[in-house]
Structure formats: structure tokens, C-alpha cells
Amino acid sequence: MRVVKNYLYNVGYQVLAIIVPLITSYYVSRVLSPEGVGANAFTNSIIQYFMLLANIGIGYYGNREIAYVRDNKQKMAATFWEIQIVKTVMTVVAYLSFVVFMAFYSGNKTYMWAQSINLLAVAFDISWLYQGLEDFKRTVLRNTFVKITSMIAIFIFIKSPKDVALYIIVLALSTLLGNLTLWSHAVNNYGHVDRGTKLNPWRHFVPTVTMFVPQIATQLYVQLNRTMLGLMVDQKASGFYQYSDNLVKLILAFVTATGTVMLPYVANAFAKHDMKKVHEMLYKSFDFVSALAYPMMFGIAGVSLTLASLYYSAKYAPVGPAMLIESIVILMIGWSNVIGTQYLLPVNRVKDFTTSVTIGAVVNIILNFPFISLWGLNGAMWATVLSEVAVTGYQLYVVRKDLDLSLMFQSSWKYLLASGVMFVAVFGMNTHLKASWLWLICEVALGVVIYAGLVYFLKAPIIDQAKNLISKKLQK
């Protein structure tokens, strides 16, 4: 039950982190216009490279290390401060690098300096501590107020296309404030180190750099698409890419939330040498993710052509076909999240994980140049999809002797069949009926009914998992 609760809390946190810009984007897309939205997307893609340097792999590493030592309060407190010292130093290094970069940057400097607030916020991000402790409730509740406040601020202060810099500042400050709210509880409850304890922060440096490599690879092909679109097409294309990505990532949050929850759980089981438990949870998690990812992939694809224009306005029509293509990554990232984040990282097979995401980055970079040149925005989307296919394919290959792949995919055909039938019905309605919110809601409702009915008829394992969960809940 604890894992389920943490999953729900983490879903809430990830959705909240996306839902605020998603809600406000309905308003912002009309106020700032595609040019303003594109300028934010393009400059944000640049600052992400410096944020990546500041984070230096601590998101995954800190989560795992806290999970390893959380049963010993003194070790955990020392580990927390050691890792945080490394992160603070690296943030300073990253900001100094940004200052040097700005001496040569010829674009809109005002937007870039506004984006740099996001870089400062990295130093105060200790969400990895709470994730390692499996305390997701606190993270969600503390950030809810801040996110809602930022949403209100956008509606109050963003009034014209001239407010792009102010929009960037509001979003960045909300991130900084959200990070700061977690510190008081952390210091009071987990930060007390006995007098005389010697901290050795730099023992974590090499391991974090090891984790940094896969994060570089992952973020490289996430951010590089927006950067290259801005340079090779125009900044509007960067905005279209981001808006497609926002909607797809909102759906994806429900799928990948299991990864952050399961990483400390599996890491703790691995530290106790309980491999039977590790494998048991992995197989259940893979089936659960498949049960969610298939319908979400086909569902977003089914309504994408009208959803983008309805939500963002007709000016953002190119977002629809882009979403149709990008929807494929929901399944690919869902699977790689289980194998990579929930298995390879917790059992310390960092090299295999690093190789997989590096392959994805290389594939993405190689394909981006010809694909964007030939097909622009849609070319970038196909490069993204194929890179995720490469990541997942490699991860399945390296675990083939350690995990029973036939058992993992045993019920996959049931979810595929149910989702395929759902897609035919929903896409048919979406392309033949007048675009409206009423019809869109009807299409989504029909899709849910078709998928749930077929999954129940086919007796997929997710049904038994749901029944067991409800049964345990009623017994309490």
C-alpha cells in the first residue's frame, strides 16, 4: 500500500509541475502569441544545459544513496549534507559558466538573464532527499500552494506580447520558491549531524559524474530538439515542439511516476540482497505501466489533431500532427523507465543505463539534421521517437539474461488489442465530427469505456491487481 500511495503522490507532484503551465498556456498562447511562446521555449532550452551541469546527476544518485542509508539517521544526515555541498559548488560553477556564455551570446539577453533564475533554483532543490525517504506527500503539499500562486500571478501580470520576460521570471521564481519550502522540514528532521562528524563531500563526486553522463545524454536530446528547431527553422517551431511536449509529458507523468517511487524501494531491497523481491516488483510494475501506457499512447494520438487547435487556438495547428507522432514515446519511455530507473539504476548497473541513453542521444543528434531539414517540426518529432525506440531496445537487450522478458510481455498483447480497437473508434470520431470540446469529451469517454471493457473481457492482470488493491483497502 505504501508504494501505491507514493505512486499517487508522485503522480500528483509530476502532474502539478506540468499542469500549471498547461492551464496557463491556454491563456498565454493567446496573449504572448507563437513568437513569444517560441522565445521562451528557445531560451529555456539553452538554460537547461547549465542547469544540467549544476545538477550533475544528483537527482538519481541522491535518491538512491538516501534510500541505501535511510535506516541510519546519522549516516543519512551526513550523506544529505555531503551531497548538497557538491550540488551547491556545482551550481556556482554552472552560473559562472553562464556568465561567460552571456559575454558571447547575441540573442535576447533580457530573456536569458530571466531564465538564469531557474539555474539559481537548482542549488535549493532537495526533492531527491524526500524521494529517497519515500516521503512524497510532503513534496506535493508544499509545492501545491506555490504552483497555484504562480498560476494566479500569470493571470494577473501577463497582459500583452511585451510581457515575455515577466512570464519567464514568474515561472522561474515559482520554481525557486517551491524548492525553498522544503528546506525547513529537511534541516529540522534530517539535517542534524553529531558534533565531530567529518563530512567528506567529494567522495560523492565521481559517482555523481557517473550518473551525470546518462542525464547529459537524456537531456541533450530533450533540449537539443528545441534548440535546433530554433536555429534551423525558427523560434515558433521551438514553441510548437514545447507545447506538443507539454501535453504528451502530462500524460506520460502518470506512467513514469512509478519510476521515482520504485527506485528507492528497489534500491532498499537490493541493499538487503532480496533479489526475489526486486524481480517480483519489477514484473508487476512493467505490467502496470503497460496497462497505462498503451491506452494513453493511442488515446492522445486519437484526439491530437483537434485537441491542439481547440486548446491552444488555430494559430498552433502544427502542434496536432506533432503530438500524433510524439505519442509513441509514451510507451517507449514507460518501458525504459521500468527497466532503466526501476532496475538498472537501483541494482547499480549504471554503465548499462548510461550506454542506453547515450545511444538514444547519438541517434537523436544524427537524425535531427536531415529530419529537421526535410520535415521541420515533424522531423524533430520522428527523431525523438526513434531515439526512444533505440533506448528501450538496448535496455531490453542488456537485461535479457537477467529478467524473463516473455513473462514481462505476457499480457502486453491484451493491452495492445484493447487500445487498438479504442484508437480506431476515437480517431474515426475525431476526424469526421466537428471539432468541439463537447465532442472531444465524448470521444475520451468512449475510449475509456472501450478500453476498460475489453481489458476486463480479456482478463488482463491489471484487473486482478485492482481487485487486490480494493480488497486490501476495504479490510483496513
C-alpha positions, 0 to 999 in steps of 0.5 A, spaced: 500 500 500 505 504 501 508 504 494 501 505 491 500 511 495 507 514 493 505 512 486 499 517 487 503 522 490 508 522 485 503 522 480 500 528 483 507 532 484 509 530 476 502 532 474 502 539 478 509 541 475 506 540 468 499 542 469 500 549 471 503 551 465 498 547 461 492 551 464 496 557 463 498 556 456 491 556 454 491 563 456 498 565 454 498 562 447 493 567 446 496 573 449 504 572 448 502 569 441 507 563 437 513 568 437 513 569 444 511 562 446 517 560 441 522 565 445 521 562 451 521 555 449 528 557 445 531 560 451 529 555 456 532 550 452 539 553 452 538 554 460 537 547 461 544 545 459 547 549 465 542 547 469 544 540 467 551 541 469 549 544 476 545 538 477 550 533 475 546 527 476 544 528 483 537 527 482 538 519 481 544 518 485 541 522 491 535 518 491 538 512 491 544 513 496 538 516 501 534 510 500 541 505 501 542 509 508 535 511 510 535 506 516 541 510 519 539 517 521 546 519 522 549 516 516 543 519 512 544 526 515 551 526 513 550 523 506 544 529 505 549 534 507 555 531 503 551 531 497 548 538 497 555 541 498 557 538 491 550 540 488 551 547 491 559 548 488 556 545 482 551 550 481 556 556 482 560 553 477 554 552 472 552 560 473 559 562 472 559 558 466 553 562 464 556 568 465 561 567 460 556 564 455 552 571 456 559 575 454 558 571 447 551 570 446 547 575 441 540 573 442 535 576 447 539 577 453 533 580 457 530 573 456 536 569 458 538 573 464 530 571 466 531 564 465 538 564 469 533 564 475 531 557 474 539 555 474 539 559 481 533 554 483 537 548 482 542 549 488 535 549 493 532 543 490 532 537 495 526 533 492 531 527 491 532 527 499 524 526 500 524 521 494 529 517 497 525 517 504 519 515 500 516 521 503 512 524 497 506 527 500 510 532 503 513 534 496 506 535 493 503 539 499 508 544 499 509 545 492 501 545 491 500 552 494 506 555 490 504 552 483 497 555 484 500 562 486 504 562 480 498 560 476 494 566 479 500 571 478 500 569 470 493 571 470 494 577 473 501 580 470 501 577 463 497 582 459 500 583 452 506 580 447 511 585 451 510 581 457 515 575 455 520 576 460 515 577 466 512 570 464 519 567 464 521 570 471 514 568 474 515 561 472 522 561 474 521 564 481 515 559 482 520 554 481 525 557 486 520 558 491 517 551 491 524 548 492 525 553 498 519 550 502 522 544 503 528 546 506 525 547 513 522 540 514 529 537 511 534 541 516 529 540 522 528 532 521 534 530 517 539 535 517 542 534 524 549 531 524 553 529 531 558 534 533 565 531 530 562 528 524 567 529 518 563 530 512 567 528 506 563 531 500 567 529 494 567 522 495 560 523 492 563 526 486 565 521 481 559 517 482 555 523 481 559 524 474 557 517 473 550 518 473 551 525 470 553 522 463 546 518 462 542 525 464 547 529 459 545 524 454 537 524 456 537 531 456 541 533 450 536 530 446 530 533 450 533 540 449 537 539 443 530 538 439 528 545 441 534 548 440 535 546 433 528 547 431 530 554 433 536 555 429 534 551 423 527 553 422 525 558 427 523 560 434 515 558 433 517 551 431 521 551 438 514 553 441 510 548 437 515 542 439 514 545 447 507 545 447 506 538 443 511 536 449 507 539 454 501 535 453 504 528 451 509 529 458 502 530 462 500 524 460 506 520 460 507 523 468 502 518 470 506 512 467 513 514 469 511 516 476 512 509 478 519 510 476 521 515 482 517 511 487 520 504 485 527 506 485 528 507 492 524 501 494 528 497 489 534 500 491 532 498 499 531 491 497 537 490 493 541 493 499 538 487 503 540 482 497 532 480 496 533 479 489 526 475 489 523 481 491 526 486 486 524 481 480 517 480 483 516 488 483 519 489 477 514 484 473 508 487 476 510 494 475 512 493 467 505 490 467 502 496 470 505 501 466 503 497 460 496 497 462 497 505 462 501 506 457 498 503 451 491 506 452 494 513 453 499 512 447 493 511 442 488 515 446 492 522 445 494 520 438 486 519 437 484 526 439 491 530 437 489 533 431 483 537 434 485 537 441 491 542 439 487 547 435 481 547 440 486 548 446 491 552 444 487 556 438 488 555 430 494 559 430 498 552 433 495 547 428 502 544 427 502 542 434 496 536 432 500 532 427 506 533 432 503 530 438 500 524 433 507 522 432 510 524 439 505 519 442 509 513 441 514 515 446 509 514 451 510 507 451 517 507 449 519 511 455 514 507 460 518 501 458 525 504 459 523 507 465 521 500 468 527 497 466 532 503 466 530 507 473 526 501 476 532 496 475 538 498 472 539 504 476 537 501 483 541 494 482 547 499 480 548 497 473 549 504 471 554 503 465 548 499 462 543 505 463 548 510 461 550 506 454 542 506 453 541 513 453 547 515 450 545 511 444 538 514 444 542 521 444 547 519 438 541 517 434 537 523 436 543 528 434 544 524 427 537 524 425 535 531 427 539 534 421 536 531 415 529 530 419 529 537 421 531 539 414 526 535 410 520 535 415 521 541 420 517 540 426 515 533 424 522 531 423 524 533 430 518 529 432 520 522 428 527 523 431 525 523 438 521 517 437 526 513 434 531 515 439 526 512 444 525 506 440 533 505 440 533 506 448 528 501 450 531 496 445 538 496 448 535 496 455 531 490 453 537 487 450 542 488 456 537 485 461 535 479 457 539 474 461 537 477 467 529 478 467 524 473 463 522 478 458 516 473 455 513 473 462 514 481 462 510 481 455 505 476 457 499 480 457 502 486 453 498 483 447 491 484 451 493 491 452 495 492 445 488 489 442 484 493 447 487 500 445 487 498 438 480 497 437 479 504 442 484 508 437 480 506 431 473 508 434 476 515 437 480 517 431 474 515 426 470 520 431 475 525 431 476 526 424 469 526 421 465 530 427 466 537 428 471 539 432 468 541 439 470 540 446 463 537 447 465 532 442 472 531 444 469 529 451 465 524 448 470 521 444 475 520 451 469 517 454 468 512 449 475 510 449 475 509 456 469 505 456 472 501 450 478 500 453 476 498 460 471 493 457 475 489 453 481 489 458 476 486 463 473 481 457 480 479 456 482 478 463 488 482 463 492 482 470 491 489 471 484 487 473 486 482 478 491 487 481 485 492 482 481 487 485 487 486 490 488 493 491 480 494 493 480 488 497 486 490 501 483 497 502 476 495 504 479 490 510 483 496 513 
